Amino acid sequence: MVSMAWNDKTIRWAIIGFALLAAAGWLLPTWILNNVMFGLARGLAVLGLLVLWRTGLVSFGHALYFGLGAYAVALLEKYGGVTDVFLKFGAAIIVAGVFGFLLGFVLRNYRAIFFAMLSLAFSMVLYGVLVKMEVLGSTDGFSVTQNTILGWKPDGKYPLFCFIVLTCVIALSAVQLYLKSALGHLTTAIRDNELRVEYLGYSVARAIHVKYLASACLAGAAGGAMAMALGQVDPDSMVNWTVSGELVFITIMSGAGSVVAPFIGAIVFEFIRTYAFELAPQAWQLIVGGTLLAIIFFLPGGIWSLLEKPWAKGEADNG
């Protein structure tokens, strides 16, 4: 599996890029390190949306799994006293995966706007539950302040940053290998012609269910990473419909041309939002929205379309 991943040019270049990013993180100021961590965390969720996007499905409710992952981390620390990042991260993925598996039986039967709005409805149900229940933190949420790595309590956020970078590399590699597999090739085939896929002997509903489950797990992982990086979870920042909107925004802005694109787009989004809020706190949404419009008009393939040709040339020269 490791050799197969390394032989893939996209994965190989991504590993080199993330390794350089991890090394650079040692020298970055805290605020930049935080922004990159937030971007990488969101990038995991956008990577899951990319899988659905290539299938022709858009989810407006992935804040459901993002929030489930985040709250799994927070509740495990508050009520279970668990501080290890591996256990927290595993819990985030498992909780989101269980819900994704169950809801997948419903959502795999819907397409287009029905799929998008039904996923949004499920996420808003969770939002309502969290807001109303005191045991789940209500509107205030919880703090996530204790992060240990195999019993070691690191000083500063750099070790957590490296952990998130490693997680992104593993997730990116797994998705890339999946998309190149037989089931992965069904992604665009389902988008183009579901009936023909059925005639070939594949179950479209089952294939979509698998993709939805993978997408949910990635979103849960993203929520868990965000909770540990941000140090706080609450319904508005983790589960509200605006969170789903941001993830779709980043997906469009990034482009679906590569598994690397979600992470680049998510980091760019974090810095655009940070500087927009700093320069125009009363109109930062206008700046962010204007950026999206500019990308739709001038870069319909997303940010990745700027890097696609140089990336392909670099692969050809070194492959």
Residue pairs with C-beta under 8 A, 6 or more apart in sequence:
1 177
4 177
5 11
5 173
5 176
5 177
6 12
6 15
8 173
8 176
8 177
8 180
9 315
9 318
9 319
10 176
10 258
10 259
10 260
10 315
11 172
11 173
11 176
11 177
13 260
13 311
13 314
13 315
14 169
14 172
14 173
14 176
14 259
14 260
15 169
15 173
17 260
18 165
18 168
18 169
21 36
21 165
22 161
22 162
22 165
22 166
25 33
25 36
25 158
25 161
25 162
25 165
26 158
28 36
30 157
33 157
33 158
33 161
34 157
34 229
35 267
35 270
35 271
35 274
36 161
36 267
36 270
37 157
37 160
37 161
37 164
37 225
37 229
38 226
38 229
38 230
38 270
39 263
39 266
39 267
39 268
39 269
39 270
39 271
40 164
40 165
40 168
40 225
40 263
40 266
40 267
41 164
41 222
41 223
41 225
41 226
41 229
41 266
42 222
42 226
42 246
42 247
42 250
42 266
42 269
42 270
43 168
43 222
43 250
43 262
43 263
43 264
43 265
43 266
43 267
44 167
44 168
44 171
44 218
44 219
44 221
44 222
44 225
44 262
45 62
45 65
45 66
45 218
45 219
45 222
45 223
45 247
46 247
46 250
46 251
46 254
46 262
46 263
46 265
46 266
47 171
47 172
47 175
47 218
47 259
47 262
47 263
48 62
48 65
48 214
48 215
48 216
48 217
48 218
48 219
48 222
49 58
49 59
49 62
49 215
49 219
49 247
49 248
49 251
49 262
50 175
50 251
50 254
50 256
50 259
50 261
50 262
51 175
51 178
51 179
51 187
51 211
51 214
51 215
51 218
52 58
52 59
52 211
52 212
52 215
53 251
53 256
54 179
54 187
54 188
54 191
54 256
55 187
55 188
55 190
55 191
55 208
55 211
56 111
56 190
56 191
57 111
57 115
57 116
57 208
58 115
58 116
58 248
59 115
59 116
59 119
59 215
59 244
59 248
60 116
60 117
60 119
60 120
60 123
60 241
60 244
60 245
60 248
61 116
61 118
61 119
61 120
61 121
61 122
61 123
61 124
61 241
61 244
62 119
62 123
62 215
62 216
62 219
62 244
62 247
63 123
63 127
63 238
63 239
63 240
63 241
63 243
63 244
63 247
64 99
64 119
64 122
64 123
64 126
64 219
64 239
64 244
65 96
65 99
65 100
65 215
65 216
65 217
65 219
65 220
65 223
66 219
66 220
66 222
66 223
66 226
66 238
66 239
66 243
66 244
66 247
67 123
67 126
67 127
67 130
67 223
67 233
67 235
67 238
67 239
67 243
68 92
68 95
68 96
68 99
68 126
68 220
68 223
69 92
69 93
69 95
69 96
69 219
69 220
69 221
69 222
69 223
69 224
69 225
69 227
70 92
70 223
70 224
70 226
70 227
70 233
70 238
71 130
71 136
71 142
71 223
71 227
71 233
71 238
72 88
72 91
72 92
72 94
72 95
72 96
72 220
72 223
72 224
73 88
73 89
73 91
73 92
73 144
73 223
73 224
73 227
73 228
73 233
74 137
74 141
74 142
74 143
74 144
74 227
74 233
75 136
75 142
76 82
76 87
76 88
76 91
77 83
77 88
77 142
77 144
77 145
77 146
78 142
82 88
82 91
83 146
83 147
83 148
83 153
84 148
84 149
84 150
84 151
85 147
85 148
85 149
85 160
85 163
85 228
86 149
86 150
88 147
88 224
88 227
88 228
89 167
89 221
89 224
89 225
89 228
91 224
92 220
92 221
92 223
92 224
92 225
92 227
93 217
93 220
93 221
93 224
94 220
95 220
96 216
96 217
96 219
96 220
96 221
96 223
97 213
97 216
97 217
97 220
99 216
100 212
100 213
100 215
100 216
100 217
100 220
101 209
101 213
101 216
103 122
103 212
103 216
104 208
104 209
104 212
104 213
104 216
105 209
106 118
107 115
107 118
107 119
107 208
107 212
108 205
108 206
108 208
108 209
108 212
109 205
110 118
120 241
120 244
123 239
123 241
123 244
124 241
126 239
127 235
127 239
127 240
127 241
129 136
130 136
130 137
130 138
130 235
130 239
131 138
131 139
131 235
132 138
137 233
137 234
139 234
139 235
139 236
140 234
141 232
141 233
141 234
141 235
141 237
141 238
142 232
142 233
142 234
143 231
143 232
144 227
144 228
144 230
144 231
144 232
144 233
145 231
146 153
147 153
147 154
147 160
147 228
148 154
149 159
149 163
154 160
157 229
160 228
160 229
164 225
164 229
167 221
167 225
168 263
171 218
171 221
172 259
172 260
172 263
175 214
175 218
175 259
176 259
177 184
178 184
178 214
179 185
179 187
179 259
183 207
183 210
186 197
186 202
186 207
187 211
189 196
189 197
190 197
190 204
190 207
190 208
194 204
197 204
197 207
198 204
219 247
223 238
226 238
227 233
227 238
230 237
236 242
237 243
246 269
249 269
249 288
249 292
250 262
250 265
250 266
250 269
251 262
251 265
252 292
252 295
252 296
252 302
253 265
253 268
253 269
253 291
253 292
253 295
253 302
253 303
254 261
254 262
254 264
254 265
254 266
254 302
254 303
254 304
255 261
255 265
255 299
255 301
255 302
255 303
255 304
255 305
256 302
256 304
257 301
257 302
257 304
257 305
257 308
258 304
258 308
258 311
260 304
260 311
261 302
261 303
261 304
264 303
264 304
264 307
265 302
265 303
265 304
268 303
269 288
272 287
272 288
272 291
273 284
273 288
276 284
276 287
276 288
277 284
279 287
280 286
280 287
295 302
295 303
299 305
299 306
301 308
